[in-house]
Amino acid sequence: GSFVINEGYPEKMEVRVYNPDSSKRAMDKAPRIQEVVLEYRKVGDLDWNTGRTIVGGTEQNINFADGNSEDPYGFSAVEWILPTEESRYEIQVKTQCTSDGPPDMHQ
């Protein structure tokens, strides 16, 4: 999706993702998932940036599969520190997996 950041926009935005396999396991328990990250870029840019959040007073990359943010219903919410430059942005959620384990995560 895409969105616009204008002057006066809040510094953070809650971003929520859903684990469609939550009835079987949480994202952090899936054998091949290493991380589930939020990425963003200005519309027209080629390179993606990794979204950041604050956990325990420390700024770090967003990882929806960190074992701390997924609720019992499969939703994971994180406060994303928004880019400071006024522009139109695209966002995506990307899953990083290992090549080990079964290719079918629904087993």
C-alpha angles and dihedrals in degrees: 000000000000135000140175127241113206131182109283094031113141118265093237138035129193111239119193129193131184128227105217089196094053094117087065103034145338118259092253090055096052106112097227103034113103098171143340109217137186115231129188139178139172112268106268096024119118101209124075123218123211115243118241133214138175119251120178091346093307125109112230143155115285113255115175089190095059093115092243107077107045115098125210090267095058099258120130119194127189133176105239117208101228124226112263098221116094107239146107113282139191121214133196138173114229128193119212112205136181120239090232123094134032117331090221108072091190095072 
